[in-house]
Amino acid sequence: MDRLLPDPRTPVGYRLLTPLDAPLASRDDQVRVTVATQDPGLLNRVWRVLAISDANSLAVVRTTWLDESTQSTGA
């Protein structure tokens, strides 16, 4: 997951990068972090898909824009 400046299509700038052969996300799907090897604070956080996945003809990954739904404090 990558944090960027907000995308003009969404109020929040979180994006999920997935391989092109991964299943397509649909608006309002939820994405949950189940394994966090580099940042344990991400574990169990949930995001809602805001925009349909997009890729261009030269892409090797698909970008899906997300909005965070829940945040775990780790407590």
TIMI-2910 file (N, C-alpha, C, CB; in pm, 1 decimal, decimal comma, always signed):
<rs>
+----------+----------+----------+----------+----------+----------+----------+----------+----------+----------+----------+----------+------+
!      n_x !      n_y !      n_z !     ca_x !     ca_y !     ca_z !      c_x !      c_y !      c_z !     cb_x !     cb_y !     cb_z ! resn !
+----------+----------+----------+----------+----------+----------+----------+----------+----------+----------+----------+----------+------+
!    +85,6 !   -115,3 !     +0,0 !     +0,0 !     +0,0 !     +0,0 !    +90,9 !   +122,6 !     +0,0 !    -97,8 !     -0,8 !   +122,2 !  Met !
!    +47,8 !   +225,4 !    -64,1 !   +131,0 !   +342,2 !    -82,8 !    +48,3 !   +465,8 !    -48,7 !   +186,2 !   +349,3 !   -228,0 !  Asp !
!   +105,3 !   +560,6 !    +25,9 !    +34,8 !   +684,2 !    +62,4 !    +84,2 !   +795,5 !    -26,7 !    +55,8 !   +720,3 !   +212,6 !  Arg !
!     -6,0 !   +857,5 !   -100,4 !    +28,0 !   +965,7 !   -192,4 !    -53,7 !  +1089,0 !   -162,1 !     +6,3 !   +922,8 !   -337,0 !  Leu !
!    -25,1 !  +1193,6 !   -238,1 !   -113,5 !  +1309,8 !   -233,1 !   -250,1 !  +1265,1 !   -282,9 !    -57,4 !  +1429,7 !   -318,7 !  Leu !
!   -357,6 !  +1327,0 !   -235,5 !   -491,7 !  +1283,4 !   -276,0 !   -509,9 !  +1283,1 !   -426,8 !   -596,3 !  +1372,5 !   -213,1 !  Pro !
!   -576,2 !  +1180,1 !   -474,5 !   -612,4 !  +1169,3 !   -615,2 !   -735,3 !  +1256,5 !   -637,6 !   -639,3 !  +1019,8 !   -656,9 !  Asp !
!   -744,6 !  +1325,6 !   -749,7 !   -860,8 !  +1414,2 !   -772,1 !   -993,6 !  +1339,6 !   -774,4 !   -844,0 !  +1489,1 !   -902,8 !  Pro !
!   -992,3 !  +1207,3 !   -796,6 !  -1116,8 !  +1130,0 !   -801,7 !  -1164,0 !  +1089,1 !   -662,7 !  -1098,4 !  +1006,0 !   -888,2 !  Arg !
!  -1078,8 !  +1102,2 !   -561,7 !  -1112,4 !  +1053,6 !   -428,4 !  -1070,5 !  +1154,0 !   -322,7 !  -1046,3 !   +918,5 !   -402,0 !  Thr !
!  -1135,8 !  +1153,6 !   -205,2 !  -1098,2 !  +1244,9 !    -99,0 !   -972,6 !  +1201,0 !    -24,2 !  -1211,8 !  +1259,2 !     -2,7 !  Pro !
!   -929,5 !  +1078,2 !    -41,8 !   -813,3 !  +1025,1 !    +28,7 !   -719,5 !   +964,4 !    -74,1 !   -854,8 !   +919,6 !   +136,3 !  Val !
!   -590,0 !   +967,6 !    -46,5 !   -493,0 !   +921,2 !   -144,8 !   -430,3 !   +787,1 !   -118,2 !   -387,7 !  +1018,2 !   -156,1 !  Gly !
!   -499,2 !   +692,8 !    -56,8 !   -443,5 !   +559,2 !    -41,8 !   -465,7 !   +481,3 !   -170,6 !   -506,9 !   +485,4 !    +78,9 !  Tyr !
!   -366,6 !   +401,4 !   -208,0 !   -385,2 !   +318,6 !   -326,1 !   -330,1 !   +179,4 !   -299,7 !   -316,9 !   +381,9 !   -449,2 !  Arg !
!   -394,0 !    +82,7 !   -359,5 !   -355,0 !    -56,8 !   -351,7 !   -299,6 !    -96,3 !   -487,0 !   -474,6 !   -148,1 !   -310,3 !  Leu !
!   -178,4 !   -152,5 !   -487,8 !   -117,9 !   -198,3 !   -612,2 !   -124,0 !   -350,4 !   -615,2 !    +29,3 !   -147,6 !   -626,0 !  Leu !
!   -184,1 !   -406,4 !   -719,5 !   -196,6 !   -551,0 !   -732,7 !   -152,4 !   -593,9 !   -872,1 !   -341,8 !   -596,5 !   -705,1 !  Thr !
!   -109,0 !   -719,2 !   -885,6 !    -73,9 !   -769,5 !  -1019,3 !   -196,1 !   -766,2 !  -1110,9 !    -17,3 !   -913,8 !  -1010,6 !  Pro !
!   -172,5 !   -754,8 !  -1239,7 !   -283,4 !   -748,4 !  -1335,3 !   -367,9 !   -874,8 !  -1335,1 !   -230,3 !   -723,7 !  -1474,6 !  Leu !
!   -309,4 !   -989,2 !  -1294,8 !   -387,8 !  -1112,7 !  -1294,6 !   -463,9 !  -1134,6 !  -1163,3 !   -296,6 !  -1231,0 !  -1320,6 !  Asp !
!   -453,9 !  -1041,0 !  -1068,9 !   -530,9 !  -1049,8 !   -943,4 !   -677,6 !  -1016,7 !   -972,5 !   -472,7 !   -952,3 !   -834,1 !  Ala !
!   -769,9 !  -1065,0 !   -888,7 !   -912,2 !  -1032,1 !   -909,8 !   -935,7 !   -880,4 !   -905,9 !   -999,6 !  -1101,5 !   -802,6 !  Pro !
!  -1028,8 !   -834,0 !   -988,2 !  -1064,1 !   -691,9 !   -990,8 !  -1143,4 !   -654,1 !   -866,8 !  -1144,5 !   -658,3 !  -1117,0 !  Leu !
!  -1111,9 !   -539,8 !   -810,8 !  -1189,8 !   -487,3 !   -699,0 !  -1305,3 !   -405,4 !   -753,8 !  -1101,3 !   -401,8 !   -604,0 !  Ala !
!  -1416,2 !   -407,8 !   -682,9 !  -1533,4 !   -328,6 !   -719,8 !  -1556,3 !   -221,1 !   -614,4 !  -1659,4 !   -418,6 !   -734,8 !  Ser !
!  -1624,1 !   -114,9 !   -652,4 !  -1655,1 !     -7,2 !   -558,7 !  -1724,1 !    -65,0 !   -435,4 !  -1744,3 !   +100,5 !   -626,0 !  Arg !
!  -1682,2 !    -19,6 !   -318,5 !  -1733,3 !    -59,6 !   -187,0 !  -1683,4 !   -196,1 !   -139,1 !  -1882,8 !    -61,0 !   -190,5 !  Asp !
!  -1598,2 !   -266,0 !   -217,0 !  -1531,7 !   -384,1 !   -162,9 !  -1444,5 !   -340,6 !    -46,0 !  -1447,1 !   -457,0 !   -272,2 !  Asp !
!  -1411,1 !   -434,0 !    +42,8 !  -1322,3 !   -403,2 !   +153,7 !  -1191,0 !   -477,8 !   +139,0 !  -1388,4 !   -437,7 !   +286,8 !  Gln !
!  -1082,3 !   -412,2 !   +177,3 !   -949,0 !   -470,9 !   +174,9 !   -897,2 !   -468,8 !   +318,1 !   -852,5 !   -393,3 !    +76,8 !  Val !
!   -858,0 !   -586,4 !   +369,5 !   -805,8 !   -596,7 !   +506,3 !   -661,7 !   -645,0 !   +500,5 !   -892,9 !   -693,1 !   +593,2 !  Arg !
!   -574,7 !   -583,8 !   +580,0 !   -435,5 !   -627,9 !   +590,3 !   -431,3 !   -746,4 !   +685,5 !   -341,4 !   -511,9 !   +639,7 !  Val !
!   -388,8 !   -862,7 !   +633,8 !   -382,2 !   -983,6 !   +715,9 !   -239,5 !  -1022,2 !   +750,1 !   -450,0 !  -1098,4 !   +645,1 !  Thr !
!   -141,7 !   -968,5 !   +677,1 !     -0,5 !   -991,6 !   +705,8 !    +71,3 !   -859,1 !   +687,4 !    +60,5 !  -1103,6 !   +613,2 !  Val !
!   +145,5 !   -817,1 !   +787,7 !   +220,5 !   -691,1 !   +779,9 !   +363,9 !   -718,8 !   +823,5 !   +154,7 !   -578,9 !   +869,3 !  Ala !
!   +452,0 !   -739,4 !   +727,4 !   +590,2 !   -775,1 !   +760,5 !   +677,1 !   -653,6 !   +792,3 !   +651,7 !   -852,2 !   +646,2 !  Thr !
!   +650,6 !   -539,9 !   +730,4 !   +734,2 !   -421,8 !   +752,4 !   +673,0 !   -321,5 !   +848,5 !   +761,5 !   -354,3 !   +622,0 !  Gln !
!   +542,3 !   -316,6 !   +858,5 !   +476,2 !   -220,8 !   +946,5 !   +363,2 !   -290,8 !  +1021,7 !   +421,8 !    -99,5 !   +865,7 !  Asp !
!   +390,1 !   -343,3 !  +1143,9 !   +287,2 !   -415,0 !  +1219,1 !   +163,6 !   -330,0 !  +1249,5 !   +345,6 !   -465,8 !  +1348,0 !  Pro !
!   +174,9 !   -198,4 !  +1244,1 !    +61,3 !   -110,6 !  +1269,0 !    -46,8 !   -122,3 !  +1162,5 !   +107,9 !    +31,8 !  +1277,8 !  Gly !
!    -13,6 !   -180,4 !  +1048,3 !   -111,9 !   -198,6 !   +941,0 !   -200,8 !   -320,3 !   +963,3 !    -41,3 !   -211,4 !   +807,8 !  Leu !
!   -158,1 !   -413,0 !  +1047,0 !   -230,7 !   -538,4 !  +1066,5 !   -375,8 !   -513,6 !  +1107,4 !   -160,7 !   -623,8 !  +1172,0 !  Leu !
!   -467,5 !   -576,2 !  +1037,3 !   -612,7 !   -569,4 !  +1059,0 !   -677,4 !   -436,4 !  +1021,9 !   -642,0 !   -598,0 !  +1201,3 !  Asn !
!   -604,3 !   -344,9 !   +963,0 !   -668,5 !   -222,9 !   +915,4 !   -750,2 !   -255,6 !   +790,9 !   -563,3 !   -112,1 !   +885,3 !  Arg !
!   -859,8 !   -183,3 !   +771,1 !   -953,3 !   -211,6 !   +662,0 !   -974,0 !    -84,4 !   +579,8 !  -1089,7 !   -264,6 !   +717,2 !  Val !
!   -975,0 !   -103,0 !   +448,4 !  -1001,6 !     +6,3 !   +356,0 !  -1118,6 !    -30,7 !   +267,7 !   -877,2 !    +39,0 !   +271,0 !  Trp !
!  -1190,9 !    +71,4 !   +222,1 !  -1304,2 !    +53,3 !   +130,1 !  -1262,0 !   +102,9 !     -6,8 !  -1432,4 !   +129,3 !   +180,1 !  Arg !
!  -1292,5 !    +27,3 !   -110,1 !  -1258,9 !    +66,2 !   -247,0 !  -1347,8 !   +182,0 !   -288,9 !  -1274,5 !    -53,5 !   -344,9 !  Val !
!  -1285,5 !   +290,8 !   -334,0 !  -1359,0 !   +409,8 !   -376,8 !  -1374,3 !   +418,5 !   -527,3 !  -1290,3 !   +533,4 !   -326,7 !  Leu !
!  -1274,8 !   +372,3 !   -599,3 !  -1277,8 !   +384,7 !   -744,6 !  -1244,2 !   +249,8 !   -806,3 !  -1179,0 !   +494,1 !   -793,8 !  Ala !
!  -1303,2 !   +223,1 !   -918,6 !  -1279,2 !    +99,4 !   -989,7 !  -1130,5 !    +91,3 !  -1025,7 !  -1368,5 !    +90,0 !  -1116,8 !  Ile !
!  -1076,2 !    -28,1 !  -1020,6 !   -935,5 !    -49,7 !  -1054,0 !   -906,1 !     +0,6 !  -1194,3 !   -899,0 !   -198,4 !  -1042,2 !  Ser !
!   -783,9 !    +52,1 !  -1211,8 !   -746,1 !    +97,1 !  -1345,1 !   -604,6 !    +51,6 !  -1377,6 !   -757,4 !   +250,1 !  -1356,2 !  Asp !
!   -578,4 !    +35,7 !  -1502,9 !   -446,3 !     -0,9 !  -1552,9 !   -436,9 !    +52,5 !  -1695,6 !   -422,4 !   -157,5 !  -1547,2 !  Ala !
!   -314,5 !    +86,4 !  -1736,8 !   -300,4 !   +129,0 !  -1875,7 !   -233,2 !    +17,4 !  -1954,7 !   -218,8 !   +261,2 !  -1885,9 !  Asn !
!   -213,9 !    +37,5 !  -2081,1 !   -165,1 !    -70,0 !  -2168,2 !    -22,5 !   -113,7 !  -2136,5 !   -172,4 !    -26,2 !  -2311,7 !  Ser !
!    +55,2 !    -30,8 !  -2068,6 !   +192,9 !    -66,3 !  -2035,3 !   +209,7 !   -105,1 !  -1889,2 !   +284,8 !    +48,6 !  -2067,8 !  Leu !
!   +102,2 !   -117,7 !  -1816,9 !   +109,0 !   -143,1 !  -1672,9 !   +150,4 !   -286,9 !  -1641,4 !    -25,4 !   -113,3 !  -1608,6 !  Ala !
!   +216,5 !   -302,9 !  -1528,4 !   +246,4 !   -435,6 !  -1475,2 !   +171,1 !   -457,0 !  -1344,4 !   +398,6 !   -453,3 !  -1453,8 !  Val !
!   +113,1 !   -349,5 !  -1293,1 !    +29,3 !   -358,2 !  -1173,4 !    -98,2 !   -279,2 !  -1197,7 !   +104,5 !   -305,1 !  -1047,3 !  Val !
!   -200,2 !   -310,3 !  -1118,6 !   -328,2 !   -238,0 !  -1124,5 !   -335,8 !   -148,5 !  -1001,2 !   -451,8 !   -337,5 !  -1130,9 !  Arg !
!   -384,8 !    -26,8 !  -1017,9 !   -400,4 !    +67,5 !   -907,4 !   -547,2 !    +74,9 !   -868,5 !   -346,5 !   +208,1 !   -945,6 !  Thr !
!   -575,6 !    +58,6 !   -737,8 !   -710,8 !    +70,8 !   -685,3 !   -709,1 !   +175,2 !   -575,1 !   -764,5 !    -66,3 !   -632,7 !  Thr !
!   -794,0 !   +277,2 !   -585,0 !   -797,5 !   +385,2 !   -485,8 !   -885,7 !   +345,1 !   -368,4 !   -848,8 !   +516,8 !   -549,2 !  Trp !
!   -837,1 !   +374,0 !   -246,1 !   -901,4 !   +328,1 !   -123,6 !   -924,8 !   +442,2 !    -25,0 !   -817,4 !   +220,1 !    -58,4 !  Leu !
!  -1018,7 !   +421,1 !    +65,9 !  -1044,4 !   +509,0 !   +178,6 !  -1040,3 !   +420,9 !   +302,5 !  -1182,4 !   +585,2 !   +164,5 !  Asp !
!   -968,5 !   +462,4 !   +406,0 !   -958,3 !   +378,5 !   +525,0 !  -1091,2 !   +373,6 !   +599,0 !   -848,0 !   +430,1 !   +617,9 !  Glu !
!  -1136,2 !   +251,8 !   +631,8 !  -1262,9 !   +231,7 !   +702,5 !  -1241,2 !   +219,1 !   +851,2 !  -1334,4 !   +108,4 !   +650,3 !  Ser !
!  -1140,4 !   +143,5 !   +890,8 !  -1111,3 !   +123,7 !  +1033,7 !   -962,1 !   +134,4 !  +1055,8 !  -1163,9 !    -13,9 !  +1083,9 !  Thr !
!   -927,8 !   +162,3 !  +1178,6 !   -786,6 !   +169,2 !  +1214,6 !   -767,6 !   +100,8 !  +1348,3 !   -736,4 !   +316,0 !  +1219,8 !  Gln !
!   -676,3 !     +6,6 !  +1351,4 !   -646,3 !    -65,9 !  +1473,8 !   -537,3 !     +7,9 !  +1551,0 !   -602,9 !   -211,4 !  +1442,6 !  Ser !
!   -556,2 !    +25,4 !  +1680,0 !   -454,2 !    +90,7 !  +1760,9 !   -352,3 !     -7,8 !  +1812,5 !   -517,4 !   +163,6 !  +1876,2 !  Thr !
!   -375,1 !   -137,2 !  +1789,2 !   -284,5 !   -238,7 !  +1836,7 !   -305,5 !   -273,2 !  +1982,1 !   -145,3 !   -195,2 !  +1815,8 !  Gly !
!   -402,8 !   -209,8 !  +2048,4 !   -428,6 !   -236,2 !  +2190,2 !   -529,6 !   -347,3 !  +2207,0 !   -478,0 !   -110,2 !  +2260,3 !  Ala !
+----------+----------+----------+----------+----------+----------+----------+----------+----------+----------+----------+----------+------+
</rs>
